[in-house]
Amino acid sequence: QQSLIAMCGKLLRVLFVIGRKQCEFEGSKLLQGLTQMKELQAV
C-alpha cells in the first residue's frame, strides 16, 4: 500500500511538471524509482 501511495505521489509530480513545462511524458523515467522500492521491500 505504501508503494502505491508513493507511485501516485510521483505521478502527480510528473504530471505537474509536464503541465508547467509543456514537455513529453516518458514512462520509463517514472518507473525507474519503482524498481528501487521493490528491492527494499524484498529485504
PyMOL CGO cylinders between C-alpha atoms (Angstrom):
from pymol import cmd
from pymol.cgo import CYLINDER

trace = [
    CYLINDER, 0.00, 0.00, 0.00, 2.86, 2.38, 0.75, 0.3, 1, 1, 1, 1, 1, 1,
    CYLINDER, 2.86, 2.38, 0.75, 4.40, 1.77, -2.67, 0.3, 1, 1, 1, 1, 1, 1,
    CYLINDER, 4.40, 1.77, -2.67, 1.06, 2.58, -4.31, 0.3, 1, 1, 1, 1, 1, 1,
    CYLINDER, 1.06, 2.58, -4.31, 0.88, 5.87, -2.42, 0.3, 1, 1, 1, 1, 1, 1,
    CYLINDER, 0.88, 5.87, -2.42, 4.50, 6.66, -3.36, 0.3, 1, 1, 1, 1, 1, 1,
    CYLINDER, 4.50, 6.66, -3.36, 3.81, 5.88, -7.02, 0.3, 1, 1, 1, 1, 1, 1,
    CYLINDER, 3.81, 5.88, -7.02, 0.72, 8.12, -7.05, 0.3, 1, 1, 1, 1, 1, 1,
    CYLINDER, 0.72, 8.12, -7.05, 2.69, 10.95, -5.47, 0.3, 1, 1, 1, 1, 1, 1,
    CYLINDER, 2.69, 10.95, -5.47, 5.43, 10.60, -8.05, 0.3, 1, 1, 1, 1, 1, 1,
    CYLINDER, 5.43, 10.60, -8.05, 2.87, 10.53, -10.87, 0.3, 1, 1, 1, 1, 1, 1,
    CYLINDER, 2.87, 10.53, -10.87, 1.30, 13.74, -9.57, 0.3, 1, 1, 1, 1, 1, 1,
    CYLINDER, 1.30, 13.74, -9.57, 4.69, 15.45, -9.53, 0.3, 1, 1, 1, 1, 1, 1,
    CYLINDER, 4.69, 15.45, -9.53, 5.40, 14.26, -13.08, 0.3, 1, 1, 1, 1, 1, 1,
    CYLINDER, 5.40, 14.26, -13.08, 2.03, 15.48, -14.35, 0.3, 1, 1, 1, 1, 1, 1,
    CYLINDER, 2.03, 15.48, -14.35, 2.56, 18.84, -12.65, 0.3, 1, 1, 1, 1, 1, 1,
    CYLINDER, 2.56, 18.84, -12.65, 5.93, 19.32, -14.36, 0.3, 1, 1, 1, 1, 1, 1,
    CYLINDER, 5.93, 19.32, -14.36, 4.51, 18.24, -17.72, 0.3, 1, 1, 1, 1, 1, 1,
    CYLINDER, 4.51, 18.24, -17.72, 1.77, 20.85, -17.35, 0.3, 1, 1, 1, 1, 1, 1,
    CYLINDER, 1.77, 20.85, -17.35, 4.18, 23.59, -16.32, 0.3, 1, 1, 1, 1, 1, 1,
    CYLINDER, 4.18, 23.59, -16.32, 6.94, 22.95, -18.86, 0.3, 1, 1, 1, 1, 1, 1,
    CYLINDER, 6.94, 22.95, -18.86, 4.83, 21.52, -21.71, 0.3, 1, 1, 1, 1, 1, 1,
    CYLINDER, 4.83, 21.52, -21.71, 7.23, 18.58, -22.18, 0.3, 1, 1, 1, 1, 1, 1,
    CYLINDER, 7.23, 18.58, -22.18, 6.59, 15.00, -23.27, 0.3, 1, 1, 1, 1, 1, 1,
    CYLINDER, 6.59, 15.00, -23.27, 5.88, 12.21, -20.80, 0.3, 1, 1, 1, 1, 1, 1,
    CYLINDER, 5.88, 12.21, -20.80, 8.45, 9.40, -20.57, 0.3, 1, 1, 1, 1, 1, 1,
    CYLINDER, 8.45, 9.40, -20.57, 7.05, 6.44, -18.67, 0.3, 1, 1, 1, 1, 1, 1,
    CYLINDER, 7.05, 6.44, -18.67, 10.45, 4.80, -18.32, 0.3, 1, 1, 1, 1, 1, 1,
    CYLINDER, 10.45, 4.80, -18.32, 11.63, 7.67, -16.11, 0.3, 1, 1, 1, 1, 1, 1,
    CYLINDER, 11.63, 7.67, -16.11, 8.59, 7.27, -13.88, 0.3, 1, 1, 1, 1, 1, 1,
    CYLINDER, 8.59, 7.27, -13.88, 9.26, 3.57, -13.37, 0.3, 1, 1, 1, 1, 1, 1,
    CYLINDER, 9.26, 3.57, -13.37, 12.97, 3.97, -12.55, 0.3, 1, 1, 1, 1, 1, 1,
    CYLINDER, 12.97, 3.97, -12.55, 12.34, 4.68, -8.87, 0.3, 1, 1, 1, 1, 1, 1,
    CYLINDER, 12.34, 4.68, -8.87, 9.85, 1.84, -8.51, 0.3, 1, 1, 1, 1, 1, 1,
    CYLINDER, 9.85, 1.84, -8.51, 12.47, -0.88, -9.00, 0.3, 1, 1, 1, 1, 1, 1,
    CYLINDER, 12.47, -0.88, -9.00, 14.42, 0.51, -6.07, 0.3, 1, 1, 1, 1, 1, 1,
    CYLINDER, 14.42, 0.51, -6.07, 11.31, 0.39, -3.86, 0.3, 1, 1, 1, 1, 1, 1,
    CYLINDER, 11.31, 0.39, -3.86, 10.63, -3.23, -4.84, 0.3, 1, 1, 1, 1, 1, 1,
    CYLINDER, 10.63, -3.23, -4.84, 14.19, -4.18, -3.87, 0.3, 1, 1, 1, 1, 1, 1,
    CYLINDER, 14.19, -4.18, -3.87, 13.81, -2.52, -0.47, 0.3, 1, 1, 1, 1, 1, 1,
    CYLINDER, 13.81, -2.52, -0.47, 10.53, -4.32, 0.21, 0.3, 1, 1, 1, 1, 1, 1,
    CYLINDER, 10.53, -4.32, 0.21, 12.08, -7.69, -0.68, 0.3, 1, 1, 1, 1, 1, 1,
    CYLINDER, 12.08, -7.69, -0.68, 14.70, -7.31, 2.07, 0.3, 1, 1, 1, 1, 1, 1,
]
cmd.load_cgo(trace, "trace")
